[in-house]
Amino acid sequence: MTSCSIYADGSIPADTEASSGDGCVVVGLPAGTQIGNHSGGICDSIAVMPVYPLPAPPQGCYILAAFNFQPDNNTFNPPIQITLKYDPNLIPWGMDDSNVVIAVLDEGTGEWEFLVGTLDAVSNTASFTITHFTVYGLLAAPAEPALSPSGELDATILIGMIGGIVLLVGILALVWLISGRSHKVKPSSK
């Protein structure tokens, strides 16, 4: 357990870093960070717990890790840094570290939204900044999803597929014409 001082105005006097015992979660609070809670008061403690059961991921995605940061809706100004660790053995076949994305769960809709952050494939961690507490996680997501959110084939992908097929047919026709001409035998002139 890590503790730090909090001034009466809700600010942190010194840079503080708290880490879970297993190192799966690291919370970094820079000096001067103002911490508030949903009732307008000052937060006096935080907790991070693994989410179980896991919420449903977006279609084609897999949840690698998810944590509920509490109290819900604690706010931070400036944003604080979160680092989450993932097990690379949980990444599904056909995907790799480049498919790991950071996401926040919209608890109202139950939908995951992707966030921007930094991935370190050597240490198997992802770091990002947040302004409030809720559920955050790491997901393995397809590099380029083929389906739109409505479940229909994306028009851009469909046009690309059709263009590729037309190009392939054209190349095959050209090869057939060239190979057909080289096999013709000229009659001898006797």
C-alpha positions in Angstrom: 0.0 0.0 0.0 1.3 3.4 -0.9 0.3 6.6 0.9 0.9 10.2 0.2 -0.1 13.5 1.7 -2.9 15.5 0.3 -3.3 19.2 1.0 -6.6 20.6 2.3 -7.3 21.9 -1.2 -7.1 18.4 -2.6 -3.7 18.8 -4.2 -0.7 16.4 -4.1 2.5 18.1 -2.7 5.0 15.7 -4.4 5.2 13.3 -7.3 3.7 10.0 -6.1 3.7 6.6 -7.7 1.6 3.7 -6.5 1.9 0.2 -7.8 0.0 -3.0 -7.2 1.8 -5.8 -5.5 2.1 -7.8 -8.7 3.1 -4.7 -10.8 0.1 -5.0 -13.1 -1.0 -1.5 -12.4 1.0 1.6 -11.7 -0.7 5.0 -11.0 1.5 8.1 -11.3 0.3 11.4 -9.7 2.4 14.4 -10.5 3.0 17.1 -7.8 0.2 19.7 -7.8 -2.5 17.3 -9.1 -5.9 18.3 -7.9 -8.0 15.3 -6.8 -11.7 15.7 -6.5 -14.7 13.3 -6.2 -18.2 13.2 -7.6 -19.7 15.0 -4.7 -17.2 17.9 -4.9 -15.2 16.8 -1.9 -11.6 15.7 -1.6 -10.7 12.1 -2.3 -8.8 10.5 0.6 -8.1 7.0 -0.9 -8.1 5.1 -4.2 -8.5 1.5 -5.0 -7.9 -0.6 -8.2 -9.5 -4.0 -8.6 -9.5 -6.5 -11.5 -12.9 -6.6 -13.3 -14.7 -9.9 -13.0 -16.7 -11.0 -14.8 -15.2 -9.3 -17.8 -17.6 -7.1 -19.9 -18.1 -8.1 -23.5 -15.4 -6.8 -25.8 -16.2 -5.3 -29.3 -16.7 -7.8 -32.0 -13.3 -9.4 -33.0 -11.5 -8.1 -29.9 -10.3 -9.9 -26.8 -9.9 -8.5 -23.3 -6.3 -9.0 -22.0 -6.8 -7.1 -18.7 -9.4 -4.8 -17.2 -9.3 -2.8 -13.9 -11.9 -0.8 -12.1 -10.3 2.4 -10.6 -12.3 3.6 -7.7 -14.0 5.7 -6.3 -15.8 6.1 -9.6 -15.6 9.5 -11.2 -12.7 10.8 -9.1 -11.3 13.6 -11.2 -7.7 14.6 -11.7 -6.3 17.9 -12.9 -3.8 17.7 -14.6 -4.4 14.1 -15.9 -2.6 11.3 -14.1 -0.6 8.5 -15.8 -1.7 4.9 -15.7 0.4 1.9 -16.7 -1.2 -1.5 -17.2 0.7 -4.8 -17.7 -0.6 -7.5 -20.0 0.3 -11.2 -20.5 1.4 -11.6 -24.1 0.4 -15.3 -23.9 -3.3 -14.1 -23.8 -3.0 -12.4 -27.2 -5.0 -14.6 -29.6 -3.3 -16.5 -32.5 -2.9 -14.3 -35.6 -2.4 -11.2 -33.5 0.6 -9.8 -31.7 1.7 -6.8 -29.5 0.9 -4.4 -32.4 -2.8 -5.3 -31.9 -2.9 -4.3 -28.2 -5.1 -1.2 -27.6 -6.0 0.8 -24.5 -9.7 1.2 -23.9 -12.2 2.7 -21.4 -15.5 1.2 -20.7 -18.5 3.5 -21.0 -20.4 2.1 -18.1 -23.7 3.7 -19.3 -23.6 1.9 -22.7 -21.4 -1.0 -21.9 -19.3 -0.2 -25.0 -15.5 0.0 -25.0 -13.8 3.1 -26.5 -10.2 3.1 -27.6 -7.7 5.6 -26.1 -4.4 6.9 -27.2 -1.3 5.8 -25.3 2.1 4.3 -25.5 2.7 0.5 -25.8 6.0 -1.1 -24.7 6.2 -4.6 -26.2 9.4 -5.4 -24.3 7.9 -4.9 -20.9 4.4 -5.8 -22.1 2.9 -2.6 -20.7 0.7 0.2 -22.0 0.7 3.8 -20.5 -1.9 6.5 -20.9 -3.3 9.5 -19.1 -6.7 9.8 -17.5 -8.8 12.6 -16.0 -11.2 10.5 -14.0 -11.7 7.0 -12.6 -13.7 4.2 -14.2 -13.0 0.9 -15.9 -9.9 0.8 -18.1 -8.5 -2.1 -19.9 -6.2 -3.6 -22.6 -7.7 -5.3 -25.6 -6.3 -7.3 -28.5 -8.0 -5.7 -31.5 -7.8 -6.5 -35.3 -5.5 -4.1 -37.0 -8.1 -3.2 -39.6 -11.6 -4.4 -38.8 -13.4 -5.6 -41.9 -16.9 -4.9 -40.4 -18.4 -1.5 -39.7 -20.0 -1.0 -36.2 -23.4 -2.0 -37.8 -21.9 -5.4 -38.8 -21.9 -4.6 -42.5 -18.9 -4.9 -44.8 -17.2 -1.5 -44.9 -17.5 0.2 -48.4 -13.8 1.1 -48.5 -12.8 -2.5 -48.0 -15.4 -3.7 -50.5 -14.1 -1.3 -53.2 -10.6 -2.4 -52.5 -11.5 -6.1 -52.8 -13.3 -5.5 -56.1 -10.4 -3.5 -57.4 -8.0 -6.3 -56.4 -10.1 -8.9 -58.1 -10.3 -6.9 -61.3 -6.5 -6.3 -61.3 -5.9 -10.0 -60.7 -8.2 -11.0 -63.6 -6.4 -8.5 -65.9 -3.0 -9.9 -65.0 -4.1 -13.5 -65.5 -5.6 -12.5 -68.9 -2.4 -10.8 -70.0 -0.3 -13.8 -68.9 -2.7 -16.2 -70.8 -2.4 -14.1 -74.0 1.4 -13.9 -73.8 1.8 -17.6 -73.1 -0.7 -18.5 -75.8 1.2 -16.6 -78.5 4.6 -18.1 -77.5 3.3 -21.6 -78.1 2.0 -21.1 -81.6 3.9 -22.9 -84.2 4.5 -21.3 -87.6 3.9 -23.5 -90.6 7.1 -24.3 -92.5 7.4 -22.9 -95.9 8.4 -25.7 -98.3 
